């Protein structure tokens, strides 16, 4: 396991602190991501009150998965920032 992976998977998240600093949040998942299971959306929804978006067949959102753009990300940023 790479150091980045280890830190990502083992560092505890203070959800209350994170939630207090965010007015809005969006979590975007792919229904066929080999690394991030869809049941992770529950933490974002329940602990951060995030809007959940599920993209179909986007893998881990990488070039290797054939994903070069994710329009849902731009749309979410524009909505959160009040630009849309």
C-alpha positions, 0 to 999 in steps of 0.5 A: 500500500502506498503512503498516500493510500494508507493515510487516506484510509487510516486518518480519522475524519472529524465529520462534525468539524468538517460539517461546521465549515461547509455550507453545502457539499456534494459527493460524486460517486461512480457506480463501478468504482473499484476503490470507493464503494457506493455505500460510502455515500451514506457517510457523506449524506448522513454525517455531512448532509452532502448532496449525492450524485452517482455517475454511471460507468465512470470507474475511479474517474481517471484517464485509465477508466476513459474519463477525461471530463466530469460535467457533474463536477462543474455543475455542482461547483457552479450550484454551490457557488451560486453561479447557476 
